[in-house]
Amino acid sequence: ATIVKELQLLRPIFRQTAAYGHFGRNEDGFLWERTDKVEALKDLCK
């Protein structure tokens, strides 16, 4: 449930993601491409 909330996966964005693939996108709407939580995740893995 947290991942759905964090990535806002319940938004109707499927038309956008259907064109040109899901990965490597720079638009703001593709939250799964963000790397702002990398350091926090690294700290959790220590």
Phi and psi in degrees as GROMACS dihedral restraints (atoms count N, CA, C in turn):
[ dihedral_restraints ]
;  ai    aj    ak    al  type     phi  dphi    fc
    3     4     5     6     1   -67.1    20    10
    4     5     6     7     1   -41.1    20    10
    6     7     8     9     1   -64.4    20    10
    7     8     9    10     1   -37.6    20    10
    9    10    11    12     1   -62.6    20    10
   10    11    12    13     1   -42.6    20    10
   12    13    14    15     1   -68.3    20    10
   13    14    15    16     1   -48.3    20    10
   15    16    17    18     1   -61.8    20    10
   16    17    18    19     1   -40.8    20    10
   18    19    20    21     1   -92.5    20    10
   19    20    21    22     1     1.0    20    10
   21    22    23    24     1    50.9    20    10
   22    23    24    25     1    51.1    20    10
   24    25    26    27     1   -75.9    20    10
   25    26    27    28     1    -7.7    20    10
   27    28    29    30     1   -90.1    20    10
   28    29    30    31     1     1.9    20    10
   30    31    32    33     1   -75.2    20    10
   31    32    33    34     1   145.3    20    10
   33    34    35    36     1   -79.3    20    10
   34    35    36    37     1    81.6    20    10
   36    37    38    39     1  -116.8    20    10
   37    38    39    40     1    14.8    20    10
   39    40    41    42     1   -66.1    20    10
   40    41    42    43     1   -33.2    20    10
   42    43    44    45     1   -63.3    20    10
   43    44    45    46     1   -42.0    20    10
   45    46    47    48     1   -62.1    20    10
   46    47    48    49     1   -43.9    20    10
   48    49    50    51     1   -76.5    20    10
   49    50    51    52     1   -17.9    20    10
   51    52    53    54     1   -72.3    20    10
   52    53    54    55     1   -23.6    20    10
   54    55    56    57     1   -97.8    20    10
   55    56    57    58     1   127.8    20    10
   57    58    59    60     1    68.3    20    10
   58    59    60    61     1    19.2    20    10
   60    61    62    63     1    83.8    20    10
   61    62    63    64     1   170.4    20    10
   63    64    65    66     1   -94.6    20    10
   64    65    66    67     1   -24.8    20    10
   66    67    68    69     1  -109.5    20    10
   67    68    69    70     1   153.2    20    10
   69    70    71    72     1    79.2    20    10
   70    71    72    73     1    20.2    20    10
   72    73    74    75     1   -90.7    20    10
   73    74    75    76     1   142.8    20    10
   75    76    77    78     1  -103.3    20    10
   76    77    78    79     1    -7.7    20    10
   78    79    80    81     1   -64.1    20    10
   79    80    81    82     1   151.5    20    10
   81    82    83    84     1   -63.0    20    10
   82    83    84    85     1   -27.0    20    10
   84    85    86    87     1   -72.7    20    10
   85    86    87    88     1   -12.6    20    10
   87    88    89    90     1   -97.9    20    10
   88    89    90    91     1    79.1    20    10
   90    91    92    93     1   -65.0    20    10
   91    92    93    94     1   -25.1    20    10
   93    94    95    96     1   -71.2    20    10
   94    95    96    97     1    -9.4    20    10
   96    97    98    99     1   -89.5    20    10
   97    98    99   100     1   -10.4    20    10
   99   100   101   102     1   -72.2    20    10
  100   101   102   103     1   148.3    20    10
  102   103   104   105     1  -119.0    20    10
  103   104   105   106     1    19.6    20    10
  105   106   107   108     1   -71.3    20    10
  106   107   108   109     1   -10.8    20    10
  108   109   110   111     1  -107.1    20    10
  109   110   111   112     1    10.7    20    10
  111   112   113   114     1   -60.2    20    10
  112   113   114   115     1   -49.3    20    10
  114   115   116   117     1   -63.1    20    10
  115   116   117   118     1   -41.1    20    10
  117   118   119   120     1   -63.0    20    10
  118   119   120   121     1   -40.1    20    10
  120   121   122   123     1   -67.6    20    10
  121   122   123   124     1   -38.9    20    10
  123   124   125   126     1   -61.2    20    10
  124   125   126   127     1   -43.1    20    10
  126   127   128   129     1   -62.1    20    10
  127   128   129   130     1   -36.8    20    10
  129   130   131   132     1   -67.2    20    10
  130   131   132   133     1   -26.5    20    10
  132   133   134   135     1   -86.7    20    10
  133   134   135   136     1    -4.1    20    10
